[in-house]
Amino acid sequence: MKTRWNSSNYGNDLKITLRDAESCSHAGQCDEDVKILMDKPYIKKQLKNINPEQLKKELNEFGAWDEDALNNHEDNLMRWIWISDGDIVEGK
């Protein structure tokens, strides 16, 4: 299946299939779907390469989380997957 890129300002690029992006971009809570996606080998491999400070900068620009919230890298990865999925789905 063809993969698509998210939009990133700080090198937090991810390649995600449209099907996987759609699974995490829907009305209601997406946390469990995001966790499932994060366990897929092709996503895990990409997440290992994301710099925590660069991701924190990226998410800070959204203005949705305070400094304390952005200090948790695992939560930031979940946030970034969710945002990236929405970006990919909107761009299809």
N, C-alpha and C positions, 0 to 999 in steps of 0.2 A: 504494500500500500504506500502511496506517495506521502512523504512527510512535508511539513510546512514549518517555516520559521516564525518565531514570535518577534515582536519589536522590542529592542533593547537599546538603552543609552550608555550602558557601562560594561558591555561585554558579557552580559548575562544571557547570551543567545541559547535558545533551545529549539530543537527540531522535534516536532510532535506530529503524529498522524492526525488527520482530520477526525477520524473515528474516535481516537483517544481524547482529542480536544473536546469533542462533542459530549463525551461521557462525563466531563467535569464542568461543563458550561450549560447549566440549566437552572430553572427556578428552584428556590429552596436551598437547603444545606448541601454543599458539595464536598465537605471535609472527607467523608469516607471514600468517595470516588477519587479524590485527589490522592489519598493515601494509597489506594490500589494502584493508581497510575505511577506513583513514585516508586513502587516496588518492581515495576517492569524493568528488565535489564537495560534496555536502550535509554531509558530515562535516568535510572540510577547512575549509569556511566557519565551522563552529562552533568548531573547534579554534583558529582564529585569534583568537577572542574570549576564550579562557581565559587568565586572569591567572596567570603562573607561580608567584607567591607564594601565591595562594589555592589553587592546585592542590597545591602543596607542603604547605600546612597540611592539606588534605583527606587526602592520602595518608599524612601523618605519623600521623594518628589510627588508621590500620590497624596501625601498629607493625611492619610487615613489612620496612621499609627503613631503613637508617641515614641520617644526615645527608648523607654523601658521595653515596650513591645518589640521594637526592632533589634533588641539585643539577643533575641532567641533565633539562632540560625535555622534550626529545624522548622520553626513556625514561618520564618521568612521564605524558606524553600516551598512550603505549602502555599503561601500567599502568591509566590511567583509562578508556580505551576497553574494556579487558578486564574491569575491575571493573563498569563500566556495563552491558556486554553481559550479564554474569552476573546483575546486578540485574534487568534487563529480562526475561530469560528466566525467572527464578524468579518474577517477578510476573505472568506471563501467566496 
